Amino acid sequence: MTLQPRPGLLDIKPYVPGAAAPAGSVKLSSNENALGCSPKAREAFEAAAHKLHVYPDGGATLLRDAIAKEEGLDPERIVCGAGSDELLQLIGRAYLAPGDTVVQTQYGFLVYRLVALQSGAQILSAPETNYTADVDAILETAGDSAKIVFLANPNNPTGTWIPGSEVRRLRESLPEDTLLVLDGAYEEFVDAPGYEHPMALVDEYDNVVVTRTFSKIHGLAGLRLGWMYGPKAIVDVIHRVRGPFNVNLPAIEAGVAAIQDRDFIAQSKAHNDRWVGTLTQEIRGLELEVTPSVCNFVLVHFPDAEGKDAMAANAFLTQKGLIVRPLQPYGLPNALRISIGLDDDNRSVVEALRAFVEG
């Protein structure tokens, strides 16, 4: 008899990342940092080459200390992982059992669904309002039984956010035995009035964790590096389920250099601030709807008309060598997510969309 996996695993649709760019094309499908990574991080990575025969520090102590210093946090309450994706998986492994309920927002990150299904839990989606998380809808969906609520703030793929007062209301209204996981993958890009970095909630409650990544503003997506800040009891549990050397040595050393390079972080944010606003304005000028974004991408909506819909636009952009992200898996079949690129790449996107709309 053929060996069978645990019930439910074959129902999982594997995560499909943004399409790779063929030679000569521009990849704008994965929200990577258009400026690359910090030169200091690159130097640290290269300097680690002569130590590849050595096991990394299993606790990533240097990296946790560097994060703690820059963010004003307790290093003992930080866990590092192979991207924030791994940390989300570890949270699921630690706290979910078959039959549990997980809640996300309607257009939440696809990995949350994977985390739930891999543990045999059911996933429920709370309706969003104008592509934005709705706290009342989350609370209604979660009820009294949700084991974990995942909230990306700001959210991918919409680029929208909710104010700190709403995040706090969510936590205060959820049951005490519901874990609130705040995914802050795009936090560094946000300085909007009313937005609050959620670390204070972690300090106040024993049922809130925050995840962050080095893949976006730090430009280290290829190294797979992230971190989590949480209450001591939860951090202790995550350490018990993670692998003993889950973060590799070059990633640790590059991560230390990256988080200390505040100039590169500022440059990345300035480039993004300029182009998110410019792209939004220019694309709206083509009479296409763009959801307001505080992230390093824009969500562009297309009419439901043959030859002018998102799939037709995606095919047209691909022919022009511009690789963007269709969003059918997110339930957004008539939208494309377009990452912020270099100056010329962004101009090319506008011109290609103009040609598509006018053609």
SULHUPE-V619224 format. One record per residue. N is the residue number from 0. SS is DSSP state (H for helix, E for strand, L for the rest). OMEGA is omega in radians with two decimals (NA if undefined). D_CENTER is the distance of its C-alpha to the mean C-alpha in Angstrom with 1 decimal. Layout:
BEGIN
{{N | SS | OMEGA | D_CENTER} {N | SS | OMEGA | D_CENTER}}
END
This chain:
BEGIN
{{0 | L | -3.13 | 40.7} {1 | L | 3.12 | 37.2} {2 | L | -3.09 | 34.8} {3 | L | 3.07 | 32.3} {4 | L | 3.10 | 28.8} {5 | L | -3.13 | 28.0} {6 | L | 3.09 | 28.4} {7 | L | -3.06 | 25.4} {8 | H | -3.13 | 23.5} {9 | H | 3.06 | 25.0} {10 | H | -3.10 | 23.6} {11 | L | 2.99 | 20.0} {12 | L | -3.09 | 18.8} {13 | L | 3.12 | 16.8} {14 | L | 3.11 | 13.4} {15 | L | -3.12 | 14.2} {16 | L | 3.07 | 12.1} {17 | L | -3.06 | 12.9} {18 | L | 3.04 | 16.6} {19 | L | -3.12 | 18.1} {20 | L | 3.04 | 20.5} {21 | L | 3.13 | 24.2} {22 | L | -3.14 | 26.4} {23 | L | 3.12 | 27.0} {24 | L | 3.13 | 24.0} {25 | E | -3.12 | 21.0} {26 | E | 3.10 | 17.5} {27 | L | -3.01 | 15.3} {28 | L | -2.99 | 13.3} {29 | L | 3.09 | 10.2} {30 | L | 3.09 | 9.0} {31 | L | -3.12 | 10.8} {32 | L | -3.10 | 12.9} {33 | L | -3.10 | 16.1} {34 | L | -3.10 | 18.2} {35 | L | 3.10 | 17.3} {36 | L | 3.09 | 17.3} {37 | L | 3.05 | 19.6} {38 | H | 3.12 | 23.2} {39 | H | 3.08 | 23.7} {40 | H | 3.12 | 20.8} {41 | H | 3.12 | 22.4} {42 | H | 3.14 | 25.7} {43 | H | 3.10 | 24.7} {44 | H | -3.12 | 23.2} {45 | H | 3.14 | 26.5} {46 | H | -3.14 | 28.6} {47 | H | -3.04 | 27.2} {48 | H | -3.10 | 28.7} {49 | H | -3.13 | 32.0} {50 | H | -3.04 | 30.6} {51 | L | 3.11 | 28.9} {52 | L | -3.06 | 31.6} {53 | L | 3.05 | 30.7} {54 | L | 3.05 | 28.4} {55 | L | 2.99 | 25.6} {56 | L | -3.07 | 25.8} {57 | L | 3.14 | 24.6} {58 | L | -3.11 | 23.4} {59 | L | -2.99 | 21.7} {60 | H | -3.12 | 23.9} {61 | H | -3.13 | 23.9} {62 | H | 3.13 | 20.2} {63 | H | 3.12 | 20.0} {64 | H | -3.14 | 23.0} {65 | H | 3.09 | 21.5} {66 | H | -3.11 | 18.3} {67 | H | -3.13 | 20.7} {68 | H | -3.09 | 23.0} {69 | H | -3.06 | 20.6} {70 | H | -3.12 | 18.8} {71 | L | -3.06 | 22.1} {72 | L | 3.07 | 21.1} {73 | L | -3.09 | 23.1} {74 | H | -3.14 | 22.3} {75 | H | -3.14 | 23.7} {76 | H | 3.10 | 20.9} {77 | E | 3.00 | 18.1} {78 | E | 3.09 | 17.1} {79 | E | -3.10 | 15.5} {80 | E | 3.10 | 14.1} {81 | L | -3.02 | 13.4} {82 | H | 3.06 | 9.7} {83 | H | 3.07 | 7.8} {84 | H | -3.13 | 8.3} {85 | H | -3.12 | 11.9} {86 | H | 3.05 | 11.9} {87 | H | 3.10 | 10.7} {88 | H | -3.14 | 13.5} {89 | H | 3.09 | 15.9} {90 | H | 3.11 | 15.6} {91 | H | -3.14 | 16.6} {92 | H | -3.06 | 19.3} {93 | H | -2.93 | 20.6} {94 | H | -3.09 | 20.9} {95 | L | 3.07 | 21.0} {96 | L | 3.10 | 24.3} {97 | L | 3.14 | 25.6} {98 | L | 3.10 | 26.2} {99 | L | 3.14 | 23.7} {100 | E | 3.07 | 21.6} {101 | E | -3.13 | 17.8} {102 | E | 3.00 | 16.6} {103 | E | 3.05 | 13.6} {104 | E | -3.00 | 13.8} {105 | L | -3.12 | 15.2} {106 | L | -3.14 | 12.3} {107 | L | -3.13 | 9.6} {108 | L | -3.04 | 7.0} {109 | H | -3.11 | 9.8} {110 | H | 3.13 | 9.3} {111 | H | 3.11 | 10.7} {112 | H | 3.12 | 13.8} {113 | H | 3.13 | 14.2} {114 | H | -3.12 | 14.2} {115 | H | -3.03 | 16.8} {116 | H | 3.12 | 19.0} {117 | H | 3.14 | 19.2} {118 | L | -3.12 | 20.8} {119 | L | 3.12 | 23.1} {120 | L | 3.06 | 21.6} {121 | E | -3.13 | 21.4} {122 | E | 3.10 | 18.4} {123 | E | -3.13 | 19.2} {124 | E | 3.11 | 17.4} {125 | E | -3.14 | 18.4} {126 | L | 3.05 | 19.4} {127 | L | 3.08 | 17.7} {128 | E | -3.09 | 20.0} {129 | L | 3.11 | 19.7} {130 | L | -3.11 | 16.1} {131 | E | 3.13 | 15.4} {132 | L | -3.13 | 15.1} {133 | L | -3.05 | 18.7} {134 | H | 3.13 | 19.6} {135 | H | 3.11 | 22.9} {136 | H | 3.10 | 21.6} {137 | H | -3.12 | 19.2} {138 | H | 3.13 | 22.3} {139 | H | -3.13 | 24.5} {140 | H | -3.11 | 22.4} {141 | H | -3.10 | 21.9} {142 | L | -3.13 | 25.6} {143 | L | -2.95 | 27.1} {144 | L | -3.10 | 25.8} {145 | E | 3.12 | 22.0} {146 | E | 3.14 | 21.1} {147 | E | 2.94 | 17.4} {148 | E | 3.07 | 15.5} {149 | E | 3.08 | 11.7} {150 | E | 3.01 | 10.5} {151 | E | -3.09 | 7.3} {152 | L | 0.06 | 9.1} {153 | L | -2.97 | 8.7} {154 | L | 2.96 | 7.3} {155 | L | 0.41 | 6.0} {156 | L | -3.02 | 8.7} {157 | L | -3.09 | 11.1} {158 | L | -3.09 | 10.3} {159 | L | -3.08 | 12.4} {160 | L | 3.01 | 12.8} {161 | L | -3.09 | 15.6} {162 | L | -3.14 | 17.9} {163 | H | 3.14 | 18.3} {164 | H | 3.12 | 21.5} {165 | H | 3.08 | 19.9} {166 | H | 3.12 | 17.4} {167 | H | 3.10 | 20.5} {168 | H | 3.10 | 22.5} {169 | H | -3.11 | 20.1} {170 | H | -3.10 | 20.5} {171 | H | -3.08 | 24.2} {172 | H | 3.10 | 24.8} {173 | L | 3.05 | 23.2} {174 | L | -3.12 | 25.5} {175 | L | -3.11 | 25.7} {176 | L | 3.00 | 24.9} {177 | L | 3.12 | 21.6} {178 | E | 3.08 | 18.6} {179 | E | 3.13 | 16.0} {180 | E | -3.13 | 12.5} {181 | E | -3.10 | 10.5} {182 | E | -3.08 | 6.8} {183 | L | -3.08 | 6.9} {184 | L | -3.07 | 4.2} {185 | L | -3.06 | 6.3} {186 | H | -3.02 | 9.4} {187 | H | -3.13 | 11.6} {188 | H | -2.93 | 12.0} {189 | L | 2.95 | 13.5} {190 | L | -3.11 | 17.2} {191 | L | 3.07 | 18.3} {192 | L | -3.13 | 21.2} {193 | L | 3.09 | 20.5} {194 | L | 3.13 | 17.0} {195 | L | 3.04 | 17.2} {196 | L | -2.85 | 15.2} {197 | L | -3.09 | 15.4} {198 | H | 3.13 | 17.0} {199 | H | 3.11 | 20.4} {200 | H | 3.10 | 19.6} {201 | H | 3.14 | 19.0} {202 | H | -3.07 | 22.4} {203 | H | -3.03 | 24.1} {204 | L | 3.10 | 23.1} {205 | L | -3.11 | 23.2} {206 | L | 3.08 | 20.7} {207 | E | 2.98 | 17.5} {208 | E | 3.10 | 14.8} {209 | E | 3.04 | 11.8} {210 | E | 3.12 | 9.1} {211 | E | -3.09 | 8.0} {212 | E | 3.00 | 7.5} {213 | L | -3.02 | 10.1} {214 | L | -2.98 | 8.6} {215 | L | -3.04 | 8.1} {216 | L | 3.14 | 11.1} {217 | L | 3.06 | 12.9} {218 | L | -3.13 | 12.9} {219 | L | -3.09 | 13.2} {220 | H | -3.10 | 11.1} {221 | H | -3.13 | 14.5} {222 | H | -3.09 | 15.2} {223 | L | -3.07 | 12.3} {224 | L | 3.10 | 12.1} {225 | E | 3.13 | 10.4} {226 | E | -3.12 | 12.2} {227 | E | 3.04 | 12.9} {228 | E | -3.08 | 15.6} {229 | E | 3.04 | 17.8} {230 | L | -3.06 | 21.4} {231 | H | -3.09 | 23.8} {232 | H | 3.13 | 24.6} {233 | H | 3.08 | 21.1} {234 | H | 3.10 | 20.5} {235 | H | 3.14 | 23.8} {236 | H | -3.12 | 22.9} {237 | H | 3.08 | 19.7} {238 | H | -3.11 | 21.9} {239 | H | -3.11 | 24.3} {240 | H | 3.12 | 22.1} {241 | L | 3.06 | 20.2} {242 | L | -3.07 | 22.0} {243 | L | 3.11 | 24.4} {244 | L | -3.00 | 23.0} {245 | L | 3.07 | 19.4} {246 | L | -3.06 | 18.5} {247 | L | -3.02 | 20.7} {248 | H | 3.12 | 23.1} {249 | H | 3.12 | 22.1} {250 | H | 3.12 | 18.4} {251 | H | -3.05 | 19.8} {252 | H | 3.08 | 22.1} {253 | H | 3.13 | 19.9} {254 | H | 3.10 | 17.3} {255 | H | -3.13 | 20.3} {256 | H | -3.09 | 21.3} {257 | H | -3.06 | 18.0} {258 | H | 3.10 | 17.4} {259 | H | -3.09 | 21.1} {260 | L | -3.08 | 21.1} {261 | H | 3.11 | 20.8} {262 | H | 3.14 | 22.5} {263 | H | 3.10 | 19.9} {264 | H | 3.14 | 17.1} {265 | H | 3.12 | 19.4} {266 | H | -3.14 | 20.2} {267 | H | -3.14 | 16.6} {268 | H | -3.14 | 16.1} {269 | H | 3.10 | 19.6} {270 | H | -3.12 | 19.1} {271 | H | 3.14 | 16.0} {272 | H | -3.09 | 17.9} {273 | H | -2.99 | 20.9} {274 | H | 3.05 | 19.4} {275 | H | 3.12 | 17.2} {276 | H | -3.11 | 20.4} {277 | H | 3.13 | 22.6} {278 | H | 3.13 | 20.8} {279 | H | -3.12 | 20.6} {280 | H | -3.08 | 24.3} {281 | H | -3.10 | 25.5} {282 | H | 3.05 | 23.9} {283 | H | 3.08 | 25.1} {284 | L | 3.07 | 28.4} {285 | L | -3.13 | 28.5} {286 | L | 2.99 | 28.5} {287 | L | 3.14 | 25.1} {288 | E | 3.07 | 22.8} {289 | E | 3.09 | 19.6} {290 | E | 3.14 | 17.3} {291 | L | -3.05 | 17.0} {292 | L | 3.00 | 13.8} {293 | L | -3.09 | 12.8} {294 | L | -3.14 | 9.8} {295 | L | 3.09 | 10.7} {296 | E | 3.02 | 11.6} {297 | E | 3.10 | 14.1} {298 | E | -3.05 | 14.7} {299 | E | -3.11 | 18.3} {300 | E | -3.10 | 20.6} {301 | L | 3.14 | 23.8} {302 | L | 3.10 | 27.1} {303 | L | -3.09 | 28.0} {304 | L | -3.09 | 30.9} {305 | L | -3.14 | 32.0} {306 | L | -3.14 | 31.4} {307 | L | -3.11 | 29.2} {308 | L | -3.05 | 26.2} {309 | H | -3.13 | 22.7} {310 | H | 3.08 | 23.8} {311 | H | 3.11 | 26.7} {312 | H | 3.12 | 24.7} {313 | H | 3.12 | 22.3} {314 | H | 3.13 | 25.5} {315 | H | 3.14 | 27.0} {316 | H | 3.12 | 24.2} {317 | H | 3.09 | 24.1} {318 | H | 3.12 | 27.9} {319 | L | 3.14 | 27.4} {320 | L | -3.14 | 25.1} {321 | E | -3.05 | 21.9} {322 | E | -3.12 | 19.2} {323 | L | -3.00 | 16.6} {324 | E | 2.94 | 14.5} {325 | E | -2.97 | 16.6} {326 | E | 3.05 | 15.1} {327 | H | -3.13 | 17.8} {328 | H | 3.13 | 15.7} {329 | H | -3.06 | 13.9} {330 | L | 3.12 | 17.4} {331 | E | -3.01 | 17.5} {332 | E | -3.13 | 20.2} {333 | E | 3.10 | 21.4} {334 | E | 3.03 | 18.3} {335 | E | 3.02 | 16.7} {336 | E | -3.07 | 13.5} {337 | E | -3.13 | 14.7} {338 | E | 3.06 | 12.9} {339 | L | 3.12 | 14.9} {340 | L | 3.02 | 17.4} {341 | L | -3.04 | 20.5} {342 | H | -3.09 | 23.3} {343 | H | 3.11 | 25.2} {344 | H | -3.13 | 22.3} {345 | H | 3.08 | 21.5} {346 | H | 3.13 | 25.2} {347 | H | 3.10 | 25.5} {348 | H | -3.12 | 22.9} {349 | H | -3.12 | 25.0} {350 | H | 3.13 | 28.2} {351 | H | 3.10 | 27.1} {352 | H | 3.09 | 26.0} {353 | H | 3.13 | 29.3} {354 | H | 3.12 | 31.2} {355 | H | -3.10 | 29.5} {356 | H | -3.05 | 30.3} {357 | H | -3.07 | 33.8} {358 | L | NA | 34.7}}
END
